Amino acid sequence: MDRRDLMKLFSGTLLTGMFGEPLFAQDKKPVTSAFDEAKIVTSPLRDNVHLLTGPGGNIAISAAEQGVLIVDCGVPGRTNDIGKSISAITTKPLKMVVNTHWHFDHAGGNEALAKSGITIVAHENTRKRLAADQNIELFKMKIPASPEAAWPVLTFKDTMTIYHGPEELALEYLPNGHTDTDILIHFRKANLLHMGDLFFNGTYPFIDTSTGGTLEGMIQASEKALKMVDKDTKIIPGHGAVCGVPELKEFLDMLKALRDAIKPLMEAGKTLPQIVEAKPTARLDIKYGRGPVSGDLLVTMIYAALLPKK
C-alpha cells in the first residue's frame, strides 16, 4: 500500500492531510479531497434532528431553543460551508460538537469551531489520539498531532448524558471497534442512533488497527447497538444512508462471515498473500466491495485485526 491507497480509502479519491497537515502524492504535489468539493445536502430525520452529508462522515444536527448541537463536524476547510447549511435549518447558534471518534473526516472541523467558542465533546481517547502523532502501520504513514485547539475539552470514560433542550443524548464508549475512540450517540426522544464508523452501510468497513481497531470490537459494537434499538429506530452510519435494524443486522452478518472465512485460514498457517489469493471475500464483494475498501484490502485489515497482540 502507498499513500494514494490511503487517500482513496478515506475519501474515495484523494485528500488533503488530516487536521490541516498536508499529505502528498508520489510526485510531492498536494492532492485534493472529494470531501473538499462534495455538495452538502441536509434532510430532516425526526423531531428537530437533521442529517447533513457531503463534507466527511454523516453529521447529525440537533436544534433546540438554547442552540445547536452536532454530532461530528466534517473535514478541515468545510466549517463555513457546514455553518451555512445549519443556518438554513435554524437561526440558533452552534454551541456544541460531539466527535464519534478521532479521524479527520469526523473531527476535522474541531479546531476552527473551538476557536469560535464552540464546546467539543468526545471520549477521553479521542483527545489523547488528537494530542499525539499517530501511525497507520498498514500504510506506513505518520499523522501529525492536531493543534491543541482541536482537542475535546469535555471527555468521559464509559458513559455520558447530554440534555439538549427536550432531547436526551446518551453517549456510550465501545472499546476497540473501528478505533479505540468510538462512541455511540443515542437520541432517546427522537429514537435515533448515530454509530459513527462503527457502521458502514452498504460497503466494507475500514478497521484502523493502528489506533486500536479490531474485528471483534466491530462485531460487538453492532451487537450492542442492536440491543439499544427497536423497529422504529433510525440508525445513522458513519458513511452510507440512514437505515434501520435490517441493514445493521446485514452488516453484522457480513462481519461474522468475514471472520469465519479468514480466521480458519490464519489458524491453518496461511500467510497473508496466500489468504488474499484465496479470495475469502469473493461472495461478498459484489455487494460490499464497490466502496473505497476492496475485498483484498479488507482481507489485509482483518488479517492485522486478528493477529495475536504482542
C-alpha positions in Angstrom: 0.0 0.0 0.0 1.2 3.5 -0.7 0.0 7.0 0.2 -2.5 7.0 -2.7 -4.2 3.9 -1.4 -4.7 5.6 2.0 -6.1 8.7 0.3 -8.5 6.6 -1.8 -9.5 4.6 1.3 -10.6 7.7 3.3 -12.3 9.8 0.6 -12.8 7.6 -2.5 -10.4 9.8 -4.4 -7.6 11.9 -3.0 -7.5 14.1 0.1 -5.5 16.8 1.9 -3.9 16.0 5.2 -5.6 15.2 8.4 -6.3 18.1 10.6 -4.8 20.6 8.3 -1.4 18.8 7.8 -0.7 18.2 4.2 -0.3 14.7 2.7 1.5 14.5 -0.6 1.1 12.2 -3.5 4.1 10.3 -5.0 5.1 13.4 -7.1 5.1 15.5 -4.0 2.3 17.7 -5.2 -0.5 18.4 -2.8 -3.7 16.5 -3.5 -7.3 17.5 -3.1 -10.2 15.7 -1.5 -13.6 14.5 -2.6 -14.8 15.8 0.7 -13.5 19.3 0.0 -15.6 19.6 -3.1 -18.6 17.5 -2.2 -22.1 19.1 -2.3 -23.6 19.4 1.1 -27.1 18.0 1.5 -29.4 18.4 4.5 -32.5 16.4 5.2 -34.9 16.1 8.1 -34.7 12.9 10.2 -37.1 13.2 13.2 -38.3 15.9 15.6 -35.7 18.7 15.5 -32.8 16.5 14.2 -31.5 16.8 10.6 -28.8 14.9 8.7 -26.0 16.7 6.8 -23.9 14.8 4.3 -21.1 15.6 1.9 -18.0 17.1 3.7 -16.9 14.0 5.6 -18.8 11.5 7.7 -22.5 11.8 8.3 -23.4 14.7 10.6 -26.4 14.9 12.8 -27.8 18.4 13.6 -30.0 18.8 16.7 -31.6 22.2 17.1 -33.0 23.5 20.4 -34.0 26.8 21.9 -30.6 27.3 23.5 -28.7 26.5 20.4 -27.5 23.7 18.1 -25.6 20.5 18.8 -24.0 18.5 16.0 -22.5 15.0 16.0 -19.2 15.1 14.0 -18.0 18.2 12.1 -16.5 17.1 8.8 -13.1 17.7 7.2 -10.9 20.7 7.7 -11.8 23.6 5.4 -15.6 23.0 5.2 -16.6 24.6 8.5 -18.0 27.7 6.9 -20.0 25.6 4.4 -21.4 23.4 7.2 -22.3 26.5 9.2 -24.2 28.0 6.2 -26.1 24.8 5.8 -27.0 24.7 9.5 -28.2 28.4 9.2 -30.6 27.3 6.5 -32.2 25.0 9.1 -32.2 27.2 12.2 -31.2 30.7 13.2 -29.9 29.3 16.6 -26.1 29.4 17.1 -24.0 26.3 17.1 -22.9 25.6 20.7 -21.6 22.0 20.9 -19.9 19.3 18.8 -19.7 15.6 19.7 -17.0 13.6 18.0 -17.8 10.0 17.3 -14.0 9.3 17.0 -10.7 10.9 16.1 -10.5 10.6 12.3 -10.2 13.7 10.2 -13.4 13.3 8.3 -15.4 13.3 11.6 -13.3 15.7 13.8 -11.5 17.8 11.2 -13.5 20.9 12.0 -12.7 20.8 15.7 -10.0 23.5 15.6 -11.9 26.1 13.7 -15.1 25.5 15.7 -13.3 25.6 19.1 -11.7 28.9 18.2 -15.2 30.2 17.7 -16.1 29.3 21.2 -17.9 26.0 20.5 -17.5 23.2 23.0 -16.0 19.9 21.8 -17.1 16.7 23.5 -15.6 13.2 22.9 -14.3 10.1 24.6 -11.1 10.6 26.5 -9.2 8.5 24.0 -10.2 10.9 21.2 -8.4 13.7 23.0 -5.4 11.5 23.5 -5.2 10.5 19.9 -5.6 14.1 18.6 -2.9 15.3 21.0 -0.2 13.0 19.8 1.3 11.8 16.5 -0.4 8.7 15.1 0.9 6.0 12.8 -1.2 4.0 10.4 1.1 1.0 10.1 -0.8 -0.6 7.2 0.1 2.3 5.0 3.4 3.3 6.7 2.1 6.7 7.4 2.5 9.2 10.2 -0.3 11.5 11.1 0.9 14.7 13.0 -0.8 15.7 16.2 -3.6 18.2 15.9 -3.2 21.7 17.3 -4.3 22.0 20.9 -7.4 24.0 20.0 -8.7 20.8 18.2 -8.6 18.7 21.4 -12.0 18.0 23.0 -12.5 19.9 26.3 -15.2 17.7 27.7 -14.4 14.0 27.8 -15.7 10.8 29.5 -14.6 7.3 30.2 -17.7 5.0 29.8 -21.0 6.9 29.5 -22.2 10.4 29.5 -25.6 12.1 29.1 -26.2 15.4 27.4 -29.5 17.2 27.9 -30.1 19.4 24.9 -33.5 21.1 25.0 -36.1 18.4 25.1 -33.6 15.9 23.7 -31.6 13.5 25.8 -28.4 12.2 24.2 -26.9 9.0 25.7 -23.2 8.7 24.8 -21.5 5.3 25.3 -18.0 4.2 24.7 -17.4 0.9 22.8 -13.8 -0.2 23.0 -11.6 -1.4 20.2 -14.1 -1.3 17.3 -13.3 0.9 14.3 -10.6 2.5 16.6 -10.2 2.7 20.4 -12.0 6.1 20.5 -15.5 5.2 19.2 -18.8 6.1 20.8 -22.5 5.6 20.1 -24.8 8.6 20.4 -28.5 7.6 21.2 -31.0 10.4 20.7 -33.5 8.9 23.1 -36.5 11.2 22.5 -36.1 11.2 18.7 -35.2 7.5 18.7 -32.1 7.9 16.5 -28.7 6.2 16.9 -25.6 7.7 15.5 -22.9 4.9 15.2 -20.1 6.8 13.5 -17.7 4.5 11.7 -18.7 1.5 13.8 -21.2 1.1 11.0 -20.6 1.5 7.2 -23.9 1.0 5.5 -23.6 -0.9 2.2 -19.8 -1.1 2.0 -16.9 -2.8 3.6 -15.7 -1.0 6.8 -12.3 0.5 7.5 -10.8 -1.0 10.7 -8.0 1.2 12.0 -5.9 -1.5 13.7 -3.1 1.0 14.3 -5.3 3.0 16.7 -6.9 0.1 18.5 -9.5 -1.1 16.0 -10.4 -4.8 16.0 -12.8 -7.0 14.0 -14.2 -8.5 17.2 -14.8 -5.0 18.6 -16.7 -4.1 15.4 -18.9 -7.2 15.8 -19.5 -6.4 19.5 -20.4 -2.8 18.6 -23.1 -4.0 16.2 -24.4 -6.5 18.7 -24.5 -3.8 21.4 -26.3 -1.3 19.1 -29.0 -3.9 18.2 -29.8 -4.2 21.8 -30.4 -0.4 22.0 -32.8 -0.1 19.1 -36.2 -1.1 18.0 -38.1 -1.4 14.7 -38.7 2.3 14.6 -35.2 3.5 15.3 -33.4 5.4 12.6 -29.7 4.4 12.5 -27.1 6.9 11.2 -23.9 5.2 10.0 -20.6 7.0 9.7 -20.9 6.6 5.9 -23.9 5.5 3.9 -27.6 6.0 4.0 -29.6 6.3 7.2 -31.4 3.0 7.7 -33.0 0.7 10.3 -32.5 -2.6 12.1 -32.4 -4.9 9.0 -29.4 -3.1 7.4 -27.4 -3.2 10.7 -28.2 -6.9 11.0 -26.9 -7.4 7.5 -23.7 -5.5 8.4 -23.2 -7.7 11.5 -23.8 -10.9 9.5 -21.2 -9.7 7.0 -18.6 -9.1 9.7 -19.2 -12.5 11.2 -18.9 -14.1 7.7 -15.6 -12.4 7.1 -14.3 -13.6 10.5 -15.4 -17.1 9.8 -13.8 -17.1 6.3 -10.5 -15.6 7.3 -9.7 -16.8 10.8 -9.5 -20.6 9.9 -7.1 -19.8 7.1 -4.9 -18.0 9.6 -5.2 -20.8 12.1 -4.1 -23.2 9.3 -0.8 -21.2 9.0 -1.6 -19.5 5.7 0.4 -16.3 5.0 -1.3 -13.0 4.2 -0.5 -13.3 0.4 -1.9 -16.8 0.4 -5.1 -15.7 2.1 -5.5 -12.7 -0.3 -5.0 -15.1 -3.2 -7.7 -17.5 -1.8 -10.3 -14.7 -2.2 -12.3 -15.4 1.0 -14.4 -12.3 0.5 -15.4 -13.2 -3.1 -19.1 -14.0 -2.4 -19.5 -10.7 -0.5 -17.5 -8.4 -2.9 -20.4 -7.9 -5.3 -22.5 -6.3 -2.6 -19.9 -4.7 -0.3 -16.7 -4.3 -2.3 -17.8 -1.4 -4.5 -16.9 1.2 -1.9 -13.4 2.6 -1.2 -12.4 -0.6 0.6 -11.9 -3.6 -1.8 -12.1 -7.2 -0.7 -8.3 -7.6 -0.9 -7.7 -4.5 1.2 -10.3 -5.7 3.7 -8.6 -9.1 4.0 -5.3 -7.3 4.8 -7.0 -5.2 7.5 -8.8 -8.2 9.0 -5.6 -10.2 9.0 -3.9 -7.5 11.0 -7.0 -7.2 13.3 -6.9 -11.0 14.0 -3.2 -11.3 14.7 -2.4 -12.1 18.3 -1.5 -8.9 20.2 2.1 -8.7 21.3 
